[in-house]
């Protein structure tokens, strides 16, 4: 139970939002949390300050990862339906997004790039980052 005057889901102006992605057990996953050294939000008692899941990160989480780590341009070497399927299955992209990613390259986070490269290679495609 929160202490009087404590709001678990409304951090103070000094709180920091951290987000990251990783590959775990062959799957893409993401995590995010709030933390503060002034109001102590993010301490062990705060259950609602963390979130996570499998697959593509929600927009705000991905935006935080991009801000912290940047992106790389992932290019697929070759073309074909299997490459399209990799992008669609891994990131939940629409067909127009998948076509553009395979044709023009995809601005991936470093973890997304590693994950997609592994999956593309397993499907018989080369991939490189720039």
Backbone atoms as SQL, in Angstrom:
CREATE TABLE atoms (id INTEGER PRIMARY KEY, chain TEXT, resi INTEGER, resn TEXT, atom TEXT, x REAL, y REAL, z REAL);
INSERT INTO atoms VALUES
  (1, 'A', 1, 'UNK', 'N', 0.848, -1.182, 0.000),
  (2, 'A', 1, 'UNK', 'CA', 0.000, 0.000, 0.000),
  (3, 'A', 1, 'UNK', 'C', 0.894, 1.248, 0.000),
  (4, 'A', 2, 'UNK', 'N', 0.606, 2.211, -0.878),
  (5, 'A', 2, 'UNK', 'CA', 1.425, 3.423, -0.922),
  (6, 'A', 2, 'UNK', 'C', 1.291, 4.237, 0.362),
  (7, 'A', 3, 'UNK', 'N', 2.357, 4.938, 0.690),
  (8, 'A', 3, 'UNK', 'CA', 2.331, 5.841, 1.832),
  (9, 'A', 3, 'UNK', 'C', 1.454, 7.040, 1.491),
  (10, 'A', 4, 'UNK', 'N', 0.896, 7.741, 2.495),
  (11, 'A', 4, 'UNK', 'CA', 0.099, 8.935, 2.209),
  (12, 'A', 4, 'UNK', 'C', 0.914, 9.947, 1.397),
  (13, 'A', 5, 'UNK', 'N', 0.309, 10.493, 0.376),
  (14, 'A', 5, 'UNK', 'CA', 0.980, 11.465, -0.471),
  (15, 'A', 5, 'UNK', 'C', 1.859, 10.834, -1.545),
  (16, 'A', 6, 'UNK', 'N', 1.982, 9.534, -1.565),
  (17, 'A', 6, 'UNK', 'CA', 2.820, 8.815, -2.530),
  (18, 'A', 6, 'UNK', 'C', 1.939, 8.322, -3.668),
  (19, 'A', 7, 'UNK', 'N', 2.319, 8.634, -4.866),
  (20, 'A', 7, 'UNK', 'CA', 1.570, 8.166, -6.026),
  (21, 'A', 7, 'UNK', 'C', 2.498, 7.296, -6.852),
  (22, 'A', 8, 'UNK', 'N', 2.235, 6.009, -6.895),
  (23, 'A', 8, 'UNK', 'CA', 3.133, 5.079, -7.578),
  (24, 'A', 8, 'UNK', 'C', 3.259, 5.357, -9.074),
  (25, 'A', 9, 'UNK', 'N', 2.183, 5.725, -9.721),
  (26, 'A', 9, 'UNK', 'CA', 2.222, 5.858, -11.181),
  (27, 'A', 9, 'UNK', 'C', 2.412, 7.296, -11.656),
  (28, 'A', 10, 'UNK', 'N', 2.747, 8.200, -10.783),
  (29, 'A', 10, 'UNK', 'CA', 2.999, 9.587, -11.177),
  (30, 'A', 10, 'UNK', 'C', 4.326, 10.024, -10.581),
  (31, 'A', 11, 'UNK', 'N', 5.433, 9.650, -11.217),
  (32, 'A', 11, 'UNK', 'CA', 6.732, 9.985, -10.649),
  (33, 'A', 11, 'UNK', 'C', 6.965, 11.494, -10.586),
  (34, 'A', 12, 'UNK', 'N', 7.946, 11.872, -9.770),
  (35, 'A', 12, 'UNK', 'CA', 8.272, 13.287, -9.613),
  (36, 'A', 12, 'UNK', 'C', 9.030, 13.792, -10.843),
  (37, 'A', 13, 'UNK', 'N', 9.242, 15.094, -10.971),
  (38, 'A', 13, 'UNK', 'CA', 9.935, 15.639, -12.144),
  (39, 'A', 13, 'UNK', 'C', 11.396, 15.198, -12.260),
  (40, 'A', 14, 'UNK', 'N', 11.942, 14.586, -11.229),
  (41, 'A', 14, 'UNK', 'CA', 13.332, 14.145, -11.262),
  (42, 'A', 14, 'UNK', 'C', 13.473, 12.675, -11.646),
  (43, 'A', 15, 'UNK', 'N', 12.366, 11.985, -11.844),
  (44, 'A', 15, 'UNK', 'CA', 12.406, 10.566, -12.176),
  (45, 'A', 15, 'UNK', 'C', 12.932, 10.354, -13.594),
  (46, 'A', 16, 'UNK', 'N', 13.571, 9.223, -13.784),
  (47, 'A', 16, 'UNK', 'CA', 14.118, 8.846, -15.083),
  (48, 'A', 16, 'UNK', 'C', 13.397, 7.619, -15.597),
  (49, 'A', 17, 'UNK', 'N', 13.125, 7.623, -16.890),
  (50, 'A', 17, 'UNK', 'CA', 12.520, 6.482, -17.553),
  (51, 'A', 17, 'UNK', 'C', 13.624, 5.726, -18.271),
  (52, 'A', 18, 'UNK', 'N', 13.780, 4.473, -17.960),
  (53, 'A', 18, 'UNK', 'CA', 14.777, 3.620, -18.597),
  (54, 'A', 18, 'UNK', 'C', 14.047, 2.542, -19.395),
  (55, 'A', 19, 'UNK', 'N', 14.544, 2.270, -20.582),
  (56, 'A', 19, 'UNK', 'CA', 13.953, 1.218, -21.394),
  (57, 'A', 19, 'UNK', 'C', 15.060, 0.489, -22.130),
  (58, 'A', 20, 'UNK', 'N', 14.868, -0.778, -22.333),
  (59, 'A', 20, 'UNK', 'CA', 15.854, -1.557, -23.066),
  (60, 'A', 20, 'UNK', 'C', 15.188, -2.756, -23.714),
  (61, 'A', 21, 'UNK', 'N', 15.908, -3.314, -24.663),
  (62, 'A', 21, 'UNK', 'CA', 15.480, -4.528, -25.341),
  (63, 'A', 21, 'UNK', 'C', 16.588, -5.558, -25.175),
  (64, 'A', 22, 'UNK', 'N', 16.221, -6.816, -25.307),
  (65, 'A', 22, 'UNK', 'CA', 17.214, -7.883, -25.279),
  (66, 'A', 22, 'UNK', 'C', 16.654, -9.098, -26.008),
  (67, 'A', 23, 'UNK', 'N', 17.545, -9.994, -26.322),
  (68, 'A', 23, 'UNK', 'CA', 17.151, -11.272, -26.905),
  (69, 'A', 23, 'UNK', 'C', 17.270, -12.289, -25.789),
  (70, 'A', 24, 'UNK', 'N', 16.187, -12.987, -25.526),
  (71, 'A', 24, 'UNK', 'CA', 16.154, -13.942, -24.425),
  (72, 'A', 24, 'UNK', 'C', 15.525, -15.234, -24.921),
  (73, 'A', 25, 'UNK', 'N', 16.260, -16.322, -24.844),
  (74, 'A', 25, 'UNK', 'CA', 15.728, -17.606, -25.277),
  (75, 'A', 25, 'UNK', 'C', 15.329, -17.614, -26.747),
  (76, 'A', 26, 'UNK', 'N', 16.014, -16.822, -27.550),
  (77, 'A', 26, 'UNK', 'CA', 15.705, -16.754, -28.976),
  (78, 'A', 26, 'UNK', 'C', 14.578, -15.806, -29.320),
  (79, 'A', 27, 'UNK', 'N', 14.013, -15.118, -28.339),
  (80, 'A', 27, 'UNK', 'CA', 12.916, -14.185, -28.590),
  (81, 'A', 27, 'UNK', 'C', 13.306, -12.752, -28.257),
  (82, 'A', 28, 'UNK', 'N', 12.663, -11.821, -28.910),
  (83, 'A', 28, 'UNK', 'CA', 12.878, -10.394, -28.661),
  (84, 'A', 28, 'UNK', 'C', 11.987, -9.969, -27.503),
  (85, 'A', 29, 'UNK', 'N', 12.570, -9.284, -26.520),
  (86, 'A', 29, 'UNK', 'CA', 11.755, -8.793, -25.411),
  (87, 'A', 29, 'UNK', 'C', 12.209, -7.391, -25.026),
  (88, 'A', 30, 'UNK', 'N', 11.384, -6.732, -24.249),
  (89, 'A', 30, 'UNK', 'CA', 11.648, -5.359, -23.835),
  (90, 'A', 30, 'UNK', 'C', 11.264, -5.189, -22.372),
  (91, 'A', 31, 'UNK', 'N', 11.892, -4.192, -21.749),
  (92, 'A', 31, 'UNK', 'CA', 11.572, -3.838, -20.377),
  (93, 'A', 31, 'UNK', 'C', 11.678, -2.333, -20.216),
  (94, 'A', 32, 'UNK', 'N', 10.947, -1.815, -19.271),
  (95, 'A', 32, 'UNK', 'CA', 10.983, -0.375, -18.990),
  (96, 'A', 32, 'UNK', 'C', 10.711, -0.168, -17.502),
  (97, 'A', 33, 'UNK', 'N', 11.286, 0.900, -16.969),
  (98, 'A', 33, 'UNK', 'CA', 11.067, 1.211, -15.560),
  (99, 'A', 33, 'UNK', 'C', 11.299, 2.694, -15.296),
  (100, 'A', 34, 'UNK', 'N', 10.666, 3.162, -14.240),
  (101, 'A', 34, 'UNK', 'CA', 10.910, 4.506, -13.711),
  (102, 'A', 34, 'UNK', 'C', 11.793, 4.340, -12.490),
  (103, 'A', 35, 'UNK', 'N', 12.675, 5.319, -12.287),
  (104, 'A', 35, 'UNK', 'CA', 13.532, 5.258, -11.111),
  (105, 'A', 35, 'UNK', 'C', 13.956, 6.674, -10.738),
  (106, 'A', 36, 'UNK', 'N', 14.151, 6.894, -9.431),
  (107, 'A', 36, 'UNK', 'CA', 14.523, 8.228, -8.961),
  (108, 'A', 36, 'UNK', 'C', 15.344, 8.115, -7.686),
  (109, 'A', 37, 'UNK', 'N', 16.406, 8.917, -7.607),
  (110, 'A', 37, 'UNK', 'CA', 17.205, 8.928, -6.387),
  (111, 'A', 37, 'UNK', 'C', 16.740, 10.013, -5.415),
  (112, 'A', 38, 'UNK', 'N', 15.741, 10.818, -5.825),
  (113, 'A', 38, 'UNK', 'CA', 15.247, 11.873, -4.943),
  (114, 'A', 38, 'UNK', 'C', 13.954, 11.460, -4.234),
  (115, 'A', 39, 'UNK', 'N', 12.998, 10.952, -4.982),
  (116, 'A', 39, 'UNK', 'CA', 11.733, 10.560, -4.345),
  (117, 'A', 39, 'UNK', 'C', 11.698, 9.060, -4.046),
  (118, 'A', 40, 'UNK', 'N', 12.754, 8.342, -4.455),
  (119, 'A', 40, 'UNK', 'CA', 12.898, 6.906, -4.246),
  (120, 'A', 40, 'UNK', 'C', 11.885, 6.085, -5.023),
  (121, 'A', 41, 'UNK', 'N', 11.255, 6.687, -6.018),
  (122, 'A', 41, 'UNK', 'CA', 10.368, 5.916, -6.883),
  (123, 'A', 41, 'UNK', 'C', 11.213, 4.888, -7.609),
  (124, 'A', 42, 'UNK', 'N', 10.715, 3.705, -7.718),
  (125, 'A', 42, 'UNK', 'CA', 11.471, 2.638, -8.352),
  (126, 'A', 42, 'UNK', 'C', 12.147, 1.733, -7.344),
  (127, 'A', 43, 'UNK', 'N', 11.840, 1.957, -6.076),
  (128, 'A', 43, 'UNK', 'CA', 12.392, 1.094, -5.036),
  (129, 'A', 43, 'UNK', 'C', 11.706, -0.263, -5.048),
  (130, 'A', 44, 'UNK', 'N', 12.174, -1.170, -4.217),
  (131, 'A', 44, 'UNK', 'CA', 11.623, -2.526, -4.201),
  (132, 'A', 44, 'UNK', 'C', 10.128, -2.597, -3.899),
  (133, 'A', 45, 'UNK', 'N', 9.588, -1.589, -3.247),
  (134, 'A', 45, 'UNK', 'CA', 8.164, -1.652, -2.893),
  (135, 'A', 45, 'UNK', 'C', 7.244, -1.237, -4.040),
  (136, 'A', 46, 'UNK', 'N', 7.793, -0.695, -5.103),
  (137, 'A', 46, 'UNK', 'CA', 6.983, -0.160, -6.193),
  (138, 'A', 46, 'UNK', 'C', 6.766, -1.205, -7.279),
  (139, 'A', 47, 'UNK', 'N', 5.579, -1.773, -7.301),
  (140, 'A', 47, 'UNK', 'CA', 5.284, -2.825, -8.267),
  (141, 'A', 47, 'UNK', 'C', 4.886, -2.276, -9.629),
  (142, 'A', 48, 'UNK', 'N', 4.390, -1.049, -9.701),
  (143, 'A', 48, 'UNK', 'CA', 3.878, -0.551, -10.978),
  (144, 'A', 48, 'UNK', 'C', 4.882, 0.302, -11.736),
  (145, 'A', 49, 'UNK', 'N', 6.122, 0.352, -11.269),
  (146, 'A', 49, 'UNK', 'CA', 7.093, 1.182, -11.966),
  (147, 'A', 49, 'UNK', 'C', 7.819, 0.428, -13.068),
  (148, 'A', 50, 'UNK', 'N', 7.560, -0.865, -13.228),
  (149, 'A', 50, 'UNK', 'CA', 8.216, -1.650, -14.265),
  (150, 'A', 50, 'UNK', 'C', 7.184, -2.258, -15.195),
  (151, 'A', 51, 'UNK', 'N', 7.616, -2.492, -16.398),
  (152, 'A', 51, 'UNK', 'CA', 6.767, -3.138, -17.390),
  (153, 'A', 51, 'UNK', 'C', 7.673, -3.899, -18.332),
  (154, 'A', 52, 'UNK', 'N', 7.144, -4.847, -19.023),
  (155, 'A', 52, 'UNK', 'CA', 7.937, -5.613, -19.970),
  (156, 'A', 52, 'UNK', 'C', 7.052, -6.512, -20.793),
  (157, 'A', 53, 'UNK', 'N', 7.639, -7.060, -21.838),
  (158, 'A', 53, 'UNK', 'CA', 6.884, -7.969, -22.677),
  (159, 'A', 53, 'UNK', 'C', 7.751, -8.562, -23.768),
  (160, 'A', 54, 'UNK', 'N', 7.142, -9.419, -24.555),
  (161, 'A', 54, 'UNK', 'CA', 7.805, -10.097, -25.659),
  (162, 'A', 54, 'UNK', 'C', 7.378, -9.466, -26.973),
  (163, 'A', 55, 'UNK', 'N', 8.272, -9.518, -27.943),
  (164, 'A', 55, 'UNK', 'CA', 7.968, -9.001, -29.269),
  (165, 'A', 55, 'UNK', 'C', 8.369, -7.550, -29.403),
  (166, 'A', 56, 'UNK', 'N', 7.756, -6.865, -30.366),
  (167, 'A', 56, 'UNK', 'CA', 8.120, -5.463, -30.578),
  (168, 'A', 56, 'UNK', 'C', 7.743, -4.609, -29.370),
  (169, 'A', 57, 'UNK', 'N', 8.601, -3.656, -29.062),
  (170, 'A', 57, 'UNK', 'CA', 8.357, -2.763, -27.929),
  (171, 'A', 57, 'UNK', 'C', 7.261, -1.757, -28.266),
  (172, 'A', 58, 'UNK', 'N', 6.453, -1.363, -27.279),
  (173, 'A', 58, 'UNK', 'CA', 5.486, -0.287, -27.502),
  (174, 'A', 58, 'UNK', 'C', 6.209, 0.987, -27.953),
  (175, 'A', 59, 'UNK', 'N', 5.498, 1.862, -28.610),
  (176, 'A', 59, 'UNK', 'CA', 6.090, 3.055, -29.209),
  (177, 'A', 59, 'UNK', 'C', 6.952, 3.852, -28.226),
  (178, 'A', 60, 'UNK', 'N', 6.437, 4.153, -27.047),
  (179, 'A', 60, 'UNK', 'CA', 7.180, 4.963, -26.085),
  (180, 'A', 60, 'UNK', 'C', 8.437, 4.279, -25.589),
  (181, 'A', 61, 'UNK', 'N', 8.381, 2.979, -25.421),
  (182, 'A', 61, 'UNK', 'CA', 9.544, 2.215, -24.989),
  (183, 'A', 61, 'UNK', 'C', 10.591, 2.205, -26.097),
  (184, 'A', 62, 'UNK', 'N', 10.146, 1.941, -27.326),
  (185, 'A', 62, 'UNK', 'CA', 11.091, 1.919, -28.451),
  (186, 'A', 62, 'UNK', 'C', 11.721, 3.301, -28.646),
  (187, 'A', 63, 'UNK', 'N', 10.929, 4.351, -28.491),
  (188, 'A', 63, 'UNK', 'CA', 11.459, 5.705, -28.640),
  (189, 'A', 63, 'UNK', 'C', 12.547, 5.979, -27.597),
  (190, 'A', 64, 'UNK', 'N', 12.363, 5.496, -26.381),
  (191, 'A', 64, 'UNK', 'CA', 13.377, 5.672, -25.341),
  (192, 'A', 64, 'UNK', 'C', 14.640, 4.876, -25.667),
  (193, 'A', 65, 'UNK', 'N', 14.486, 3.680, -26.198),
  (194, 'A', 65, 'UNK', 'CA', 15.640, 2.868, -26.595),
  (195, 'A', 65, 'UNK', 'C', 16.389, 3.563, -27.728),
  (196, 'A', 66, 'UNK', 'N', 15.650, 4.072, -28.712),
  (197, 'A', 66, 'UNK', 'CA', 16.279, 4.778, -29.828),
  (198, 'A', 66, 'UNK', 'C', 17.025, 6.014, -29.324),
  (199, 'A', 67, 'UNK', 'N', 16.431, 6.757, -28.405),
  (200, 'A', 67, 'UNK', 'CA', 17.083, 7.949, -27.859),
  (201, 'A', 67, 'UNK', 'C', 18.371, 7.586, -27.129),
  (202, 'A', 68, 'UNK', 'N', 18.384, 6.461, -26.454),
  (203, 'A', 68, 'UNK', 'CA', 19.559, 6.053, -25.674),
  (204, 'A', 68, 'UNK', 'C', 20.623, 5.370, -26.524),
  (205, 'A', 69, 'UNK', 'N', 20.197, 4.567, -27.507),
  (206, 'A', 69, 'UNK', 'CA', 21.144, 3.725, -28.239),
  (207, 'A', 69, 'UNK', 'C', 21.264, 4.054, -29.721),
  (208, 'A', 70, 'UNK', 'N', 20.324, 4.821, -30.250),
  (209, 'A', 70, 'UNK', 'CA', 20.336, 5.117, -31.673),
  (210, 'A', 70, 'UNK', 'C', 19.800, 3.960, -32.502),
  (211, 'A', 71, 'UNK', 'N', 19.980, 4.067, -33.800),
  (212, 'A', 71, 'UNK', 'CA', 19.534, 3.014, -34.706),
  (213, 'A', 71, 'UNK', 'C', 20.649, 2.692, -35.693),
  (214, 'A', 72, 'UNK', 'N', 20.492, 1.571, -36.336),
  (215, 'A', 72, 'UNK', 'CA', 21.355, 1.174, -37.442),
  (216, 'A', 72, 'UNK', 'C', 20.441, 0.869, -38.622),
  (217, 'A', 73, 'UNK', 'N', 20.970, 1.005, -39.813),
  (218, 'A', 73, 'UNK', 'CA', 20.197, 0.668, -41.002),
  (219, 'A', 73, 'UNK', 'C', 20.473, -0.784, -41.339),
  (220, 'A', 74, 'UNK', 'N', 19.456, -1.616, -41.233),
  (221, 'A', 74, 'UNK', 'CA', 19.567, -3.035, -41.530),
  (222, 'A', 74, 'UNK', 'C', 19.125, -3.269, -42.962),
  (223, 'A', 75, 'UNK', 'N', 19.992, -3.855, -43.748),
  (224, 'A', 75, 'UNK', 'CA', 19.681, -4.155, -45.144),
  (225, 'A', 75, 'UNK', 'C', 19.674, -5.657, -45.348),
  (226, 'A', 76, 'UNK', 'N', 18.675, -6.116, -46.098),
  (227, 'A', 76, 'UNK', 'CA', 18.542, -7.529, -46.425),
  (228, 'A', 76, 'UNK', 'C', 19.227, -7.767, -47.757),
  (229, 'A', 77, 'UNK', 'N', 20.030, -8.793, -47.814),
  (230, 'A', 77, 'UNK', 'CA', 20.693, -9.177, -49.054),
  (231, 'A', 77, 'UNK', 'C', 19.857, -10.274, -49.706),
  (232, 'A', 78, 'UNK', 'N', 19.229, -9.938, -50.819),
  (233, 'A', 78, 'UNK', 'CA', 18.317, -10.849, -51.491),
  (234, 'A', 78, 'UNK', 'C', 16.886, -10.416, -51.253),
  (235, 'A', 79, 'UNK', 'N', 15.987, -11.132, -51.831),
  (236, 'A', 79, 'UNK', 'CA', 14.573, -10.818, -51.633),
  (237, 'A', 79, 'UNK', 'C', 13.787, -12.115, -51.667),
  (238, 'A', 80, 'UNK', 'N', 12.569, -12.017, -51.262),
  (239, 'A', 80, 'UNK', 'CA', 11.711, -13.196, -51.271),
  (240, 'A', 80, 'UNK', 'C', 10.728, -13.163, -50.130),
  (241, 'A', 81, 'UNK', 'N', 9.764, -14.048, -50.233),
  (242, 'A', 81, 'UNK', 'CA', 8.692, -14.097, -49.252),
  (243, 'A', 81, 'UNK', 'C', 9.162, -14.413, -47.849),
  (244, 'A', 82, 'UNK', 'N', 10.217, -15.245, -47.719),
  (245, 'A', 82, 'UNK', 'CA', 10.689, -15.601, -46.382),
  (246, 'A', 82, 'UNK', 'C', 11.238, -14.381, -45.648),
  (247, 'A', 83, 'UNK', 'N', 11.924, -13.483, -46.345),
  (248, 'A', 83, 'UNK', 'CA', 12.437, -12.269, -45.707),
  (249, 'A', 83, 'UNK', 'C', 11.284, -11.395, -45.241),
  (250, 'A', 84, 'UNK', 'N', 10.251, -11.306, -46.060),
  (251, 'A', 84, 'UNK', 'CA', 9.075, -10.521, -45.676),
  (252, 'A', 84, 'UNK', 'C', 8.439, -11.113, -44.420),
  (253, 'A', 85, 'UNK', 'N', 8.359, -12.424, -44.375),
  (254, 'A', 85, 'UNK', 'CA', 7.753, -13.106, -43.235),
  (255, 'A', 85, 'UNK', 'C', 8.544, -12.861, -41.956),
  (256, 'A', 86, 'UNK', 'N', 9.880, -12.826, -42.056),
  (257, 'A', 86, 'UNK', 'CA', 10.711, -12.577, -40.874),
  (258, 'A', 86, 'UNK', 'C', 10.347, -11.231, -40.250),
  (259, 'A', 87, 'UNK', 'N', 10.290, -10.190, -41.056),
  (260, 'A', 87, 'UNK', 'CA', 9.959, -8.861, -40.535),
  (261, 'A', 87, 'UNK', 'C', 8.533, -8.828, -39.964),
  (262, 'A', 88, 'UNK', 'N', 7.607, -9.419, -40.693),
  (263, 'A', 88, 'UNK', 'CA', 6.216, -9.395, -40.240),
  (264, 'A', 88, 'UNK', 'C', 6.066, -10.126, -38.916),
  (265, 'A', 89, 'UNK', 'N', 6.646, -11.329, -38.835),
  (266, 'A', 89, 'UNK', 'CA', 6.510, -12.119, -37.613),
  (267, 'A', 89, 'UNK', 'C', 7.279, -11.524, -36.436),
  (268, 'A', 90, 'UNK', 'N', 8.468, -10.989, -36.700),
  (269, 'A', 90, 'UNK', 'CA', 9.311, -10.480, -35.612),
  (270, 'A', 90, 'UNK', 'C', 8.814, -9.158, -35.053),
  (271, 'A', 91, 'UNK', 'N', 8.331, -8.273, -35.937),
  (272, 'A', 91, 'UNK', 'CA', 7.983, -6.924, -35.492),
  (273, 'A', 91, 'UNK', 'C', 6.518, -6.547, -35.712),
  (274, 'A', 92, 'UNK', 'N', 5.727, -7.443, -36.238),
  (275, 'A', 92, 'UNK', 'CA', 4.310, -7.160, -36.430),
  (276, 'A', 92, 'UNK', 'C', 4.042, -6.079, -37.460),
  (277, 'A', 93, 'UNK', 'N', 4.916, -5.967, -38.439),
  (278, 'A', 93, 'UNK', 'CA', 4.772, -4.922, -39.461),
  (279, 'A', 93, 'UNK', 'C', 3.646, -5.241, -40.434),
  (280, 'A', 94, 'UNK', 'N', 3.112, -4.198, -41.022),
  (281, 'A', 94, 'UNK', 'CA', 2.129, -4.359, -42.083),
  (282, 'A', 94, 'UNK', 'C', 2.861, -4.737, -43.373),
  (283, 'A', 95, 'UNK', 'N', 2.123, -5.203, -44.370),
  (284, 'A', 95, 'UNK', 'CA', 2.743, -5.578, -45.643),
  (285, 'A', 95, 'UNK', 'C', 3.468, -4.390, -46.283),
  (286, 'A', 96, 'UNK', 'N', 2.883, -3.185, -46.359),
  (287, 'A', 96, 'UNK', 'CA', 3.641, -2.068, -46.926),
  (288, 'A', 96, 'UNK', 'C', 4.923, -1.750, -46.136),
  (289, 'A', 97, 'UNK', 'N', 4.870, -1.850, -44.809),
  (290, 'A', 97, 'UNK', 'CA', 6.059, -1.608, -43.999),
  (291, 'A', 97, 'UNK', 'C', 7.130, -2.668, -44.266),
  (292, 'A', 98, 'UNK', 'N', 6.705, -3.914, -44.379),
  (293, 'A', 98, 'UNK', 'CA', 7.628, -5.012, -44.645),
  (294, 'A', 98, 'UNK', 'C', 8.284, -4.840, -46.010),
  (295, 'A', 99, 'UNK', 'N', 7.489, -4.510, -47.011),
  (296, 'A', 99, 'UNK', 'CA', 8.040, -4.308, -48.353),
  (297, 'A', 99, 'UNK', 'C', 9.077, -3.192, -48.350),
  (298, 'A', 100, 'UNK', 'N', 8.782, -2.093, -47.679),
  (299, 'A', 100, 'UNK', 'CA', 9.726, -0.973, -47.600),
  (300, 'A', 100, 'UNK', 'C', 10.983, -1.377, -46.832),
  (301, 'A', 101, 'UNK', 'N', 10.841, -2.142, -45.758),
  (302, 'A', 101, 'UNK', 'CA', 12.000, -2.567, -44.964),
  (303, 'A', 101, 'UNK', 'C', 12.942, -3.439, -45.779),
  (304, 'A', 102, 'UNK', 'N', 12.384, -4.355, -46.561),
  (305, 'A', 102, 'UNK', 'CA', 13.221, -5.247, -47.360),
  (306, 'A', 102, 'UNK', 'C', 13.814, -4.498, -48.552),
  (307, 'A', 103, 'UNK', 'N', 13.050, -3.619, -49.146),
  (308, 'A', 103, 'UNK', 'CA', 13.516, -2.875, -50.326),
  (309, 'A', 103, 'UNK', 'C', 14.508, -1.771, -49.966),
  (310, 'A', 104, 'UNK', 'N', 14.193, -0.973, -48.937),
  (311, 'A', 104, 'UNK', 'CA', 14.966, 0.239, -48.620),
  (312, 'A', 104, 'UNK', 'C', 15.855, 0.114, -47.384),
  (313, 'A', 105, 'UNK', 'N', 15.684, -0.939, -46.630),
  (314, 'A', 105, 'UNK', 'CA', 16.383, -1.076, -45.360),
  (315, 'A', 105, 'UNK', 'C', 15.456, -0.688, -44.215),
  (316, 'A', 106, 'UNK', 'N', 15.817, -1.097, -43.023),
  (317, 'A', 106, 'UNK', 'CA', 14.989, -0.829, -41.849),
  (318, 'A', 106, 'UNK', 'C', 15.851, -0.207, -40.750),
  (319, 'A', 107, 'UNK', 'N', 15.397, 0.902, -40.200),
  (320, 'A', 107, 'UNK', 'CA', 16.073, 1.574, -39.083),
  (321, 'A', 107, 'UNK', 'C', 15.729, 0.801, -37.815),
  (322, 'A', 108, 'UNK', 'N', 16.653, -0.033, -37.390),
  (323, 'A', 108, 'UNK', 'CA', 16.448, -0.924, -36.253),
  (324, 'A', 108, 'UNK', 'C', 17.264, -0.459, -35.062),
  (325, 'A', 109, 'UNK', 'N', 16.781, -0.753, -33.869),
  (326, 'A', 109, 'UNK', 'CA', 17.621, -0.584, -32.696),
  (327, 'A', 109, 'UNK', 'C', 18.726, -1.641, -32.795),
  (328, 'A', 110, 'UNK', 'N', 19.828, -1.475, -32.077),
  (329, 'A', 110, 'UNK', 'CA', 20.884, -2.491, -32.153),
  (330, 'A', 110, 'UNK', 'C', 20.397, -3.904, -31.803),
  (331, 'A', 111, 'UNK', 'N', 19.545, -4.028, -30.818),
  (332, 'A', 111, 'UNK', 'CA', 19.035, -5.359, -30.448),
  (333, 'A', 111, 'UNK', 'C', 18.101, -5.891, -31.537),
  (334, 'A', 112, 'UNK', 'N', 17.222, -5.046, -32.066),
  (335, 'A', 112, 'UNK', 'CA', 16.360, -5.484, -33.172),
  (336, 'A', 112, 'UNK', 'C', 17.195, -5.954, -34.352),
  (337, 'A', 113, 'UNK', 'N', 18.282, -5.228, -34.643),
  (338, 'A', 113, 'UNK', 'CA', 19.146, -5.590, -35.765),
  (339, 'A', 113, 'UNK', 'C', 19.769, -6.968, -35.543),
  (340, 'A', 114, 'UNK', 'N', 20.264, -7.230, -34.335),
  (341, 'A', 114, 'UNK', 'CA', 20.834, -8.556, -34.049),
  (342, 'A', 114, 'UNK', 'C', 19.778, -9.644, -34.163),
  (343, 'A', 115, 'UNK', 'N', 18.610, -9.370, -33.620),
  (344, 'A', 115, 'UNK', 'CA', 17.524, -10.353, -33.650),
  (345, 'A', 115, 'UNK', 'C', 17.076, -10.642, -35.085),
  (346, 'A', 116, 'UNK', 'N', 16.844, -9.587, -35.852),
  (347, 'A', 116, 'UNK', 'CA', 16.423, -9.771, -37.242),
  (348, 'A', 116, 'UNK', 'C', 17.501, -10.440, -38.081),
  (349, 'A', 117, 'UNK', 'N', 18.764, -10.075, -37.854),
  (350, 'A', 117, 'UNK', 'CA', 19.863, -10.700, -38.590),
  (351, 'A', 117, 'UNK', 'C', 19.899, -12.198, -38.318),
  (352, 'A', 118, 'UNK', 'N', 19.745, -12.598, -37.070),
  (353, 'A', 118, 'UNK', 'CA', 19.716, -14.018, -36.727),
  (354, 'A', 118, 'UNK', 'C', 18.576, -14.727, -37.451),
  (355, 'A', 119, 'UNK', 'N', 17.412, -14.118, -37.434),
  (356, 'A', 119, 'UNK', 'CA', 16.237, -14.744, -38.064),
  (357, 'A', 119, 'UNK', 'C', 16.353, -14.768, -39.578),
  (358, 'A', 120, 'UNK', 'N', 16.886, -13.686, -40.161),
  (359, 'A', 120, 'UNK', 'CA', 17.064, -13.658, -41.614),
  (360, 'A', 120, 'UNK', 'C', 18.075, -14.700, -42.055),
  (361, 'A', 121, 'UNK', 'N', 19.172, -14.829, -41.336),
  (362, 'A', 121, 'UNK', 'CA', 20.182, -15.836, -41.683),
  (363, 'A', 121, 'UNK', 'C', 19.629, -17.248, -41.559),
  (364, 'A', 122, 'UNK', 'N', 18.818, -17.473, -40.533),
  (365, 'A', 122, 'UNK', 'CA', 18.188, -18.794, -40.371),
  (366, 'A', 122, 'UNK', 'C', 17.239, -19.098, -41.532),
  (367, 'A', 123, 'UNK', 'N', 16.677, -18.039, -42.161),
  (368, 'A', 123, 'UNK', 'CA', 15.764, -18.219, -43.292),
  (369, 'A', 123, 'UNK', 'C', 16.524, -18.210, -44.624),
  (370, 'A', 124, 'UNK', 'N', 17.859, -18.123, -44.564),
  (371, 'A', 124, 'UNK', 'CA', 18.660, -18.202, -45.772),
  (372, 'A', 124, 'UNK', 'C', 18.993, -16.873, -46.425),
  (373, 'A', 125, 'UNK', 'N', 18.853, -15.785, -45.694),
  (374, 'A', 125, 'UNK', 'CA', 19.137, -14.453, -46.240),
  (375, 'A', 125, 'UNK', 'C', 20.323, -13.846, -45.518),
  (376, 'A', 126, 'UNK', 'N', 21.072, -13.052, -46.244),
  (377, 'A', 126, 'UNK', 'CA', 22.128, -12.271, -45.629),
  (378, 'A', 126, 'UNK', 'C', 21.536, -10.961, -45.129),
  (379, 'A', 127, 'UNK', 'N', 22.202, -10.377, -44.161),
  (380, 'A', 127, 'UNK', 'CA', 21.779, -9.082, -43.634),
  (381, 'A', 127, 'UNK', 'C', 23.027, -8.344, -43.195),
  (382, 'A', 128, 'UNK', 'N', 23.029, -7.041, -43.371),
  (383, 'A', 128, 'UNK', 'CA', 24.158, -6.232, -42.927),
  (384, 'A', 128, 'UNK', 'C', 23.617, -4.937, -42.348),
  (385, 'A', 129, 'UNK', 'N', 24.397, -4.347, -41.478),
  (386, 'A', 129, 'UNK', 'CA', 23.994, -3.080, -40.875),
  (387, 'A', 129, 'UNK', 'C', 24.947, -1.981, -41.316),
  (388, 'A', 130, 'UNK', 'N', 24.425, -0.781, -41.357),
  (389, 'A', 130, 'UNK', 'CA', 25.216, 0.410, -41.701),
  (390, 'A', 130, 'UNK', 'C', 25.031, 1.436, -40.619);
